[in-house]
Amino acid sequence: MRMKIICMVCSAIIWGSGQVINKQKLKGFIFFLVQAILIFIELSTGTFSVLAGLKEATFRNCGYFTRGLWGLITLGEIPRESSATIVYDHSIMLMASGIISTVILLLFGLVWLWNIRDAYRSRAEIEQGEKSSSVEYIKNVWKNSFEYIMITPGAILVLFIVLVPVVTSISVAFTNYNRNTIPPLNMVDWVGFQTFADIIRIPIWGGTLVKVLAWNVAWAFISVLLNYGLGLLMAVLINAKGIRFKAFWRMIYILPWAIPGLVSLLIFSLLFSRDGAFNQLLLNAGLIERAIPFLTSTNWARTTIILVNTWLGFPYFMALISGVMTSISPEIYEAVEIDGGNGWHKFKSVSFPTILTATAPILVLNITNAFNNFGAIYFLTQGGPPDPNYQMAGTTDILISWIFKLTLENRMFNYAAAISILIFLVIATVSGINLMKTRAFKED
Amino acid sequence: MKRKNNLAILKTLIARTLIYIVLIIVAIIVLYPVLWVLGSSFNPISSLARTSIIPLNPTLDNYVRLIKETSYLSWYRNTGYIALLTMFFSVLINTLTAFIFARFQFKGRKAGLLLVMIMQTFPGIMSLTALYMIALNFGMLNNLHMLVLIYVGNSIPFNVWLVKGNLMNLSRSIDEAAYIDGATKLQVFIRIILPLSLPTISFIALTSFMLPWMDFILPRFLINDMDKRTLAVGLFEMTNFSNLNPDFPAFCAGAILIAVPIGLLYGVGQKYLISGLAAGANKGE
């Protein structure tokens, strides 16, 4: 028992040393190598002059990991007051590297724990009289840890491309990082829930949030329901008895879906502009006297956006619903006919319920996607027309395009991050409920 | 009796005529913008307002100007390069990861699946600033490969659930027979799983190939060089209000040159795309 603990303690201090005591030199060496890499990164990224006592020792001059943790906690101390300042801290860079180095440290921590556990287990085996060589062990690891080795590339990508950015943005919401405190000129600080409090307390922020959110929710539901409705109608009409050239009609209607959405939206923004083709057409026909502000007055713009989005979105539902309809067996329809039902009865009691059950999860997925449909808004109106009652937003802006503007055009990063968190809470709840109802989730 | 029959025929006739009228009206609405762009791209006039759908003097001037005066070709090349890399790595990583999650029990499996699912619901735009910082941190700003990494990484959550769901519908007996014959896990993956999940692979390949052609926000944030721009950003800038000399006919030509190949690809892959999206919503049911 005592030896087991000694091995564990040794491995905890010098990685792999417990394994060496267990006479598993190769394995011990590999663990030691990992520790050496960790220490090498830390030392090689620090300033050696500090170690030699030539410079004042500060965390700023430490290696990558120590500096990262210090930066994450303090967000830096010295602003760059003039271009002559040589030593300065960039708060946001420090925060990002801090989060990245925390993640890397956690990965090393996993290896460290594994190393300690392994020292204990090997000792236990030895005490029971079993003995395995390092080579055998490594072969075993390949066989037993195949799963972990194979998911490593995917896991690392998800970690750095998805998880780290999300954690960083969440962190930004708790700082005062915006255009008034742009690093490295200013220092950014942790401010707790101040940003959220601002959004609720300052009328123009709260007011904009409520107005944008209201239009955002209306937009998500109306646009998807219109797409679904028109898609359903067209699918039913094309599949109706006695309609000829079904393939031809289907080919025409699928076109908007096949053209890249970005291209169609940019084309519509030209067609609907003040001196665009539609206005010219109506003016020439004498139907209107002045150009209609399709994209520049709130109500017109909202209507236009929804109609254009229907043009873009109905083909997908049409194709999807067509697919479901062909899977309904004709015998069920015959049964309705025998009972004296007509076309409407067939639709009401057979087609529609089947279609709805088959497509309900997709409908929910589409509503959550539409909630964040940046392109349909930004490429048509860029969120406009602007309104003085809105904080850095236009009257057709939805949350996602508002965030885009806050970030890119106005550099109000902390507010953008706080609003992102609010969106996430809404979407995660909706899709969480949706997901829990699926079979795939229940099986797991 | 005969009268009643005539009435029924008349009713069907009216119904059919009405259906045809609706079909034709919708067809016109669908086709008008498409034909308008096609016409404009061949029209010699520089003002779009006076353009006609059927050009009186068709010309290729707009296409020539597009290629000579803008960096259209290098946008096209960049986007194609990103799209091919993204497609290759998305298929590879997604199928492999999903295979592991679908077929093996290991510690952290459930936590991993749940985490990946929560991640999927984060608005992508939320990560922009952070991705910018990460790119800066690793010296990957203004680098097309950074975009590939991000596209592949972001494709994992949705696709892993999708492929996993599909694999669970494949009977395990084939795998087990192969293991008895002495096949390794990797061999089972390459020889059995990959060929059997061809429809799902086609879906992932198509969607990940198309994504870079339409994505605007990421390249807009991470790429600054004119020469490294992607098609979406380039085309958007051509029509943007801030553009002092907008060349709309050249834009129409550019739109046609991208819409035709992508449209054809959609046409070919239609079957996979529609069923794949549906399966994704059900998490591969």
Interface residues (C-beta under 8 A of the other chain):
Chain A: I92 M93 M95 A96 S97 I100 F146 E147 Y148 M150 I151 P153 G154 A155 L157 V158 F160 I161 V162 L163 V164 P165 V166 V167 T168 S169 V172 L233 M234 L237 I238 A240 G242 I243 W249 I252 Y253 I254 L255 P256 W257 A258 I259 P260 G261 L262 V263 S264 L266 I267 F268 S269 L270 L271 D275 G276 A277 Q280 W311 Y316 A319 L320 G323 T359 P361 I362 V364 L365 T368 N372 F374 G375 F379 Q382 I400 I403 F404 T407 L408 F413 A416 A417 S420 I421 I423 F424 I427 A428 S431 G432 L435 T438 R439 A440 F441 E443 D444
Chain B: T12 R16 I19 Y20 V22 L23 V26 A27 I29 V30 L31 P33 V34 W36 V37 L48 A49 R50 T51 I93 N94 L96 T97 F99 I100 F101 F104 F106 K110 G112 L113 L115 V116 M117 I118 M119 Q120 T121 F122 P123 I125 M126 S127 L128 T129 A130 L131 M133 I134 L136 N137 L149 I150 V152 G153 N154 I156 P157 V160 W161 K164 G165 M168 K185 L186 M210 W213 M214 F216 I217 R220 F221 A232 L235 F236 T239 F241 F248 F251 C252 A255 I258 A259 I262 G263 Y266 G267 Q270 I274 S275 L277 A278 G280 A281 N282 K283 G284 E285
